[in-house]
Amino acid sequence: MFETTIKVRTLLGTLVVTGALLCQSGCASDSYAAQGAAKGAGTGALAGLWVEVLTEADRQQTDAAAALLPDIVDKDREISDTAVAQARLDEALGEIGEIRTQYDLAASCSDQ
């Protein structure tokens, strides 16, 4: 289980960088969760769900992002409730914004 947790956290770190760069030519696709889910239960599905939540939040679609947080709680063993999921989401959005500004990109998709 510990090894799986490390894989998920590593993948989420990669997704933060990927998400940061997605705005260069437009915002992320809504299909990430579907693509991850197609890989089956586990890190692919969880990562896809996190990318979907990040995408909605980055687009300022707060209701859509908030609606997905209970799914994060259900699937991510490291997230105990929606408040923890929201805190992690806010942290990831901050990291994405920092990475984008390092590459002279808009801090969020809504800033384009």
N, C-alpha and C positions, 0 to 999 in steps of 0.2 A: 504494500500500500504506500509506503514512504516513497518508493521509486516512482510510482504513478503520480504522486503529488508533485515530485520534482519535475517530471515530464510536463505536467499541466502548467506549472508555474513558469517553466522555461518557454513553453509554447505561448503562454500569455504575454511574456516579455517580448517575444518575437512579433506577436500580433500587435502590440502597442507600437512598435517601430513600423510595421507594415501599415497600420491604420494611419499613422502620422504622415506617411508618404502618399496615401491614397488620394488626398485632396489636391495633389499637384495638378491633376488634370480633371478632377471631379470627385464627388463623394463616393463612398463605398457602395457596393451593391447590397441589396436586401437579401441576397441568396446565400450568404455565408452560413447561416444556421442550417439551411437545407443541405448545403454541401457537406457540412460537418456531420449532420445527422445521417447522411447517406453512408458515411464511413462506419456507422454503428455506434453503439453506446461506448462511452469512454472519452478519451481526450479530444478526438475529432469533433464529436457532438458538443462537448462542453466548450471547446474553443470557438466553434461556430456560433454558439449561443452568446458567448461573451462578445464576439465581434458584432453580432446583431444589436446587442444592447449598446455597445460603444457607438455604433453607427447612428442609431436613433438618438442617443444623447448628444452626439456631435452635431446632428442636424437640428438641435433644439426641439426635438420631438419628445419632450419630457414625459408626457403621458404614455406614449408607446414604450419608452425605455422603462418606466416604472412598472408597467404591466408585465414586463419580462423578468423583473427581479425575483418574483416568487419561483420562477423556473430555475433561476440561478441557485437559489437556496436549496431547491430540491435536488439539483444535480451536482453541485460543487460541495464536496465534503468539508472544505475549509471555510465555507460561508455558513454562519449559524442562523442569520435572519436577514431581513431586507435592509435593515440599517447598516449592517456590515457590508452587504452587497453594494449599497449606495455609496458607502465610504470608499470601497475599492474602485467603483466606477469613477467617482470624482478624482481619485488619485491617478487612475489611468488616463483620464481626460487631461489632467494637468501635465502628465508626462508627454502625451501626444502633442499638446500645445507647445511645450518646450522643444521637442524634437522638430516640429514644423518651423518654429522661428529660427532654429539653428540652420535650417536649409532655406531660409528666406521665403517660407510659405505662409499662407494665412494660418492663424492660430487655430481656427476651427473651420469646418465646412460652411458654417453660417456666415463667416467673415469674408467669403469670396464674393 
